[in-house]
Amino acid sequence: MSLFILTANRLRDGRVVFLTAHGWEESLRTAIVAATEAEQRALEALGAQSVAMCEVVDPYLVEVEVENGVPSPLHYRERIRASGPTVRPDLARRDGIPEDCRVSL
């Protein structure tokens, strides 16, 4: 069974954000995980509402695996989006993102 979270870019500052029970947050640790197609559609509907309210742009589902209750993106691109820039390690996010989600080049 595939699991998904919803990500987007916050319109105010362009930061990568993830939909949580408390709204859009920069950390994926508390992102809402959708296990069924109905849950995925519900996340997409919440994303569309956020677009209409000018909170975020381009929300989409990201496939994840969950280990110890923490979602981790399966695709390399999404791991980079979650952890921050690869060209400037000093700008990488250190907000509790699991070490295996971090990417360094």
N, C-alpha and C positions, 0 to 999 in steps of 0.2 A: 504494500500500500504506500503510495506517495504522500508525502506531507509537504505543505506549502505555507509560507508566510507572505505578507504583502509589504512591498517596499515602494518608495517614491522619492522624489526630491522635494524638500520643503521650499516653497516659493519665496519665503522671506529672505533666505540666505543661501539656497542651493544645496544645503547639506542633505546627505543620504539619511532617510528616516525609515522606521519600521512601525507598522500599526500594532499597538499594544492595547490592553484593556483601558489604558488611561490616555489614549490618543496616540499621536505620532511622536516617537522618541528616537534618539540617535543610536541607542544600544539595541541590538537584536536579541539580547538575553531574555527579555520579557515579551517578545513578539507573540501575537496570537497565532497558534499553529492550526491550520485547517487540515483535517484528515479525510473529509468526504467532499464530494462534488458540491453538495448543498452548502457546506461551510466555505468552500472556495468561492462560490457565487456570492455568498454573504460578504466575504472580505472584499471582493471586487465592487460590490454595491457600496460599501462604506468608502472605498477609494474614490468612486465616482462622486459621492456626496462631498468628499473633501476637495475634489477638483472644482466642483460647482461653488464651494465656499472659498475658493482661492487660497487653500492651505498648502496643497501639494500639486505637483505636476507629474504626469506619466506613471501612475501607480501600476504595478504588475506583480504577479505571483512569482515567488522564488522557491524552487524545490530545496528542501532541507532534510537533514537527518537530525534526530534529537537524541542527545546523549546526556545523561544526568540532568534532564529537564531543560537543557539549553539547546536551541536550534543552531545548526551549523550548515551554511550553504553548501550544496553539492558541487556547484560549478565555480570554476576558478575566478571568473569575472565577478561573481557575486561575493566571493571571499575578499577580493580587492575592494569592492565598493563598501563592504562592512568594516574593513580595517583601515582604510584611508590611503593616501598617496604612496606609491612605491618608489618614487624618485626622491623623496625627502623623508627619510625615516623619522626625523625630528617632528614631522607633522602628523605622523600616524596616530590614530586614536588609541588611547589606552584606557578606555572606559569599561573594562571588564570583558572585552571580547575574548573568547577562549583562544588560547595560544595556537591551537590547530587551525583557527580561522585566519590567522595572520599570514601575510604574504610578504616575502622580501625577495628582492631580485639581486 
